[in-house]
C-alpha cells in the first residue's frame, strides 16, 4: 500500500491550491481588479482567515501586499518540509527556503501559462462570454501580454503575443529546478 505517496499527493495538492488562491488574490490586487466580482469575492473569502491576522503584523510595501507574499512563501516552505519529512529526507532551513522560493516562482509561471491558454481559448470560442471570470483573465494577462504586443503588433488579424509569452514562460520553467 502506497499510503505515503497518497499523503504526499494530498498535502501537496491542498497547499498548492491554497497558494494559488492567495497568488491570484495578490495578482488581482496588483491589476486593480473589481473586487465586487464573484470570483474575487470567493478568493477573498477563502484567503482572509490567514491573511487578515498577518496584515496586522506585516505591513504592505507600496502596492505590494507583503503579507500575501510571506504567507505564500511560508506555505511553500511548510509544504516542502512536510513532503521531505514524509520521504525521510532531511533538509536545512536554507534549502527549505530555496526550494520554497523556487516552487513559488514555478507556481507563478504555471499560473500565467494556464491563464494565457484560457485567454486564447476564450478568444476563439467565447467572444460573447459573460462569465465573471472573463474580464479577470483579461486583466491578469494584460501586464504580461501588453509589452510583447508593443514589440510584435497584431499581424493580419493574428495576435502572436500569447504564443511568444507561452514560449518565454515555458523556457523559464525549464530553466528552474523542478525536483525536490
RODRENFI-186612 format. One line per field, with one value per residue (C-alpha): x, y, z; residue in three letters; residue number from 0. Coordinates in Angstrom, 1 decimal. Layout:
u: (X:...)
v: (Y:...)
w: (Z:...)
res: (ALA:...)
n: (NUM:...)
***
This chain:
u: (0.0:1.4:0.0:3.0:2.7:-1.0:-0.4:2.3:0.0:-2.9:-0.7:1.0:-2.3:-4.1:-1.2:-0.6:-4.3:-4.4:-1.1:-2.6:-5.7:-3.5:-1.4:-4.5:-5.8:-2.4:-2.3:-5.9:-5.0:-1.9:-4.0:-6.8:-9.5:-13.1:-13.4:-17.2:-16.7:-17.9:-14.6:-12.7:-15.2:-14.6:-10.8:-11.2:-13.5:-11.1:-7.8:-9.0:-8.7:-4.9:-4.3:-6.1:-4.0:-0.8:-1.7:-1.9:1.8:3.2:2.5:2.2:5.1:3.6:1.2:2.7:0.7:3.7:1.5:0.4:4.0:5.1:2.1:2.7:6.4:5.7:3.1:5.6:8.3:5.9:4.8:8.4:9.2:6.2:6.9:10.5:9.7:7.4:10.1:12.6:14.9:16.3:16.7:18.3:16.5:18.4:17.5:13.8:13.7:15.4:13.1:10.1:11.1:11.6:8.3:6.6:8.2:7.1:3.5:3.5:4.8:2.4:-0.5:0.3:0.8:-2.7:-4.3:-2.9:-4.1:-7.6:-7.4:-6.6:-9.4:-11.8:-10.8:-11.7:-15.0:-16.1:-16.4:-19.7:-18.9:-20.5:-18.9:-17.4:-14.0:-13.5:-12.7:-10.4:-8.4:-8.0:-6.9:-4.5:-2.8:-2.6:0.6:2.4:1.0:1.0:4.8:5.0:2.3:4.3:7.2:5.2:2.0:-1.1:-0.2:-3.0:-5.5:-3.3:-2.1:1.2:1.8:0.2:2.4:5.6:4.5:3.9:7.2:9.0:7.2:7.9:11.5:11.7:10.0:12.5:15.4:14.2:14.9:11.7:12.6:12.7)
v: (0.0:3.4:5.5:7.8:8.6:9.3:11.5:13.5:14.0:15.2:17.6:19.0:19.5:21.2:23.5:24.3:25.1:27.5:29.2:29.6:31.3:33.7:34.4:35.1:37.4:39.2:39.5:40.8:43.4:44.3:44.9:46.6:44.2:44.8:43.1:43.0:40.3:37.0:35.2:37.9:37.6:33.9:34.4:37.0:34.6:31.7:33.7:36.2:33.7:33.6:37.0:39.3:38.3:38.5:42.0:43.2:42.2:42.7:46.0:46.4:48.0:50.4:48.4:45.1:43.1:41.8:39.6:37.7:37.1:36.0:33.7:32.1:31.6:30.2:27.7:26.6:26.1:24.2:22.0:21.2:20.5:18.1:16.3:15.8:14.7:12.1:11.0:10.9:13.4:15.9:19.5:22.5:25.8:27.4:24.5:24.7:28.5:28.0:25.2:27.1:30.2:28.1:26.4:29.8:31.1:28.0:28.4:32.0:30.9:28.0:30.2:32.7:29.8:28.5:31.9:32.7:29.4:30.1:33.6:32.2:29.6:32.3:34.4:31.5:30.4:32.9:36.2:36.8:35.1:36.9:34.8:37.0:35.3:36.5:40.2:39.0:36.8:39.7:42.0:39.4:38.6:42.1:43.0:40.1:40.4:44.2:44.6:41.8:43.5:46.7:44.8:42.4:44.0:42.1:40.7:40.0:39.7:37.2:38.2:36.4:37.8:34.8:32.4:34.4:34.7:30.9:30.1:32.5:31.2:27.6:28.5:29.9:26.9:24.6:26.7:26.3:23.1:21.1:18.1:18.5)
w: (0.0:-1.0:1.8:1.9:-1.8:-1.5:1.6:-0.2:-3.2:-0.9:1.1:-2.0:-3.8:-1.0:-0.2:-3.9:-4.4:-1.4:-2.5:-6.0:-4.4:-2.4:-5.5:-7.7:-5.0:-4.9:-8.7:-8.8:-6.3:-8.4:-11.6:-9.5:-10.4:-9.5:-6.1:-6.3:-9.0:-7.6:-8.3:-6.4:-3.5:-3.4:-3.3:-0.5:1.4:1.4:1.9:4.6:7.5:7.2:5.6:8.0:11.0:9.0:7.7:11.3:11.8:8.2:6.5:2.8:0.9:-1.6:-3.8:-2.7:-0.2:1.7:4.0:0.9:-0.2:3.3:3.5:0.2:1.0:4.4:3.0:0.3:2.9:5.1:2.1:1.1:4.8:5.2:2.0:2.7:6.3:4.8:2.4:5.3:3.6:6.0:4.7:6.3:6.6:3.7:1.4:2.5:1.8:-1.6:-2.6:-1.3:-3.3:-6.5:-6.1:-5.6:-8.8:-10.6:-9.3:-10.6:-14.0:-14.4:-13.3:-16.1:-18.5:-17.9:-17.8:-21.2:-22.6:-21.2:-22.7:-26.1:-26.0:-24.9:-27.9:-30.2:-28.6:-26.0:-27.9:-26.1:-22.8:-19.9:-17.2:-14.4:-14.8:-18.4:-17.5:-14.7:-17.1:-19.5:-16.6:-15.2:-18.6:-19.9:-17.9:-19.5:-23.0:-23.4:-23.5:-26.1:-28.2:-28.3:-29.8:-32.0:-33.3:-34.4:-37.9:-40.3:-37.5:-35.6:-32.1:-31.6:-28.1:-26.3:-28.3:-27.5:-23.9:-23.6:-25.2:-22.8:-19.7:-20.7:-21.2:-17.7:-16.3:-17.9:-16.5:-12.9:-11.0:-10.6:-8.4:-4.6)
res: (UNK:UNK:UNK:UNK:UNK:UNK:UNK:UNK:UNK:UNK:UNK:UNK:UNK:UNK:UNK:UNK:UNK:UNK:UNK:UNK:UNK:UNK:UNK:UNK:UNK:UNK:UNK:UNK:UNK:UNK:UNK:UNK:UNK:UNK:UNK:UNK:UNK:UNK:UNK:UNK:UNK:UNK:UNK:UNK:UNK:UNK:UNK:UNK:UNK:UNK:UNK:UNK:UNK:UNK:UNK:UNK:UNK:UNK:UNK:UNK:UNK:UNK:UNK:UNK:UNK:UNK:UNK:UNK:UNK:UNK:UNK:UNK:UNK:UNK:UNK:UNK:UNK:UNK:UNK:UNK:UNK:UNK:UNK:UNK:UNK:UNK:UNK:UNK:UNK:UNK:UNK:UNK:UNK:UNK:UNK:UNK:UNK:UNK:UNK:UNK:UNK:UNK:UNK:UNK:UNK:UNK:UNK:UNK:UNK:UNK:UNK:UNK:UNK:UNK:UNK:UNK:UNK:UNK:UNK:UNK:UNK:UNK:UNK:UNK:UNK:UNK:UNK:UNK:UNK:UNK:UNK:UNK:UNK:UNK:UNK:UNK:UNK:UNK:UNK:UNK:UNK:UNK:UNK:UNK:UNK:UNK:UNK:UNK:UNK:UNK:UNK:UNK:UNK:UNK:UNK:UNK:UNK:UNK:UNK:UNK:UNK:UNK:UNK:UNK:UNK:UNK:UNK:UNK:UNK:UNK:UNK:UNK:UNK:UNK:UNK:UNK:UNK:UNK:UNK:UNK)
n: (0:1:2:3:4:5:6:7:8:9:10:11:12:13:14:15:16:17:18:19:20:21:22:23:24:25:26:27:28:29:30:31:32:33:34:35:36:37:38:39:40:41:42:43:44:45:46:47:48:49:50:51:52:53:54:55:56:57:58:59:60:61:62:63:64:65:66:67:68:69:70:71:72:73:74:75:76:77:78:79:80:81:82:83:84:85:86:87:88:89:90:91:92:93:94:95:96:97:98:99:100:101:102:103:104:105:106:107:108:109:110:111:112:113:114:115:116:117:118:119:120:121:122:123:124:125:126:127:128:129:130:131:132:133:134:135:136:137:138:139:140:141:142:143:144:145:146:147:148:149:150:151:152:153:154:155:156:157:158:159:160:161:162:163:164:165:166:167:168:169:170:171:172:173:174:175:176:177:178:179)
***
